[in-house]
Amino acid sequence: MVVEKVKRMAPYVIILLVSLYFYHLAGQFRFSAKAGHLGPDFWPKMLLALTMVACLYEIIKTAFFLKIAPSKEPPGEASEKGESKKKTYPGLLVIGTLMTVAYAYLVTTLGFVICTFLYFALFMVVGRYRKTWAILANSVIGTLVLVVIFMKIVYVSLPPGQEPFSAVTFFVLSLMGGK
């Protein structure tokens, strides 16, 4: 049972250690801070700190609260049955990866708003979710939330895309009080 717990904790320990290393590197950014502004180290450190907190939570949960029941069947039989019951979809993983690469390639042409909306919607379809209204609602809300985060909180300039797609980006930004 201890071996099983260690196996379950190993990915979180690795991610925690990598995050600690990158947090240390983010602390070494050389910049002159302006009063009242966040430095370039703020967001990387924030994300890394949240990652470390999540990893610590999973490590503690697994180490102290996870109850692993001993298997009643011989190990060979249990693993064979488990393998036959689990359905895997490696093709979906490949499609998701290709969609992510396509997103990075097309975002400068289609613009952030259109490309992100399509990425969210198609990812849900590829993920075998079939409720059309939920897909549309999640894609619209997710896109608008990211626009607000990047434009109003992080202050990142988003790619508007090329004509005629940039018109959609500028329309959405004007609705949200942007330039």
Secondary structure, 3 states (H helix, E strand, C coil): CHHHHHHHHHHHHHHHHHHHHHHHHHCCCCCCCCCCCCCCCHHHHHHHHHHHHHHHHHHHHHHHHCCCCCCCCCHHHHHHHHHHHCCCCHHHHHHHHHHHHHHHHHHHHHCHHHHHHHHHHHHHHHCCCCCHHHHHHHHHHHHHHHHHHHHHHCCCCCCCCCCCCHHHHHHHHHHCCCC
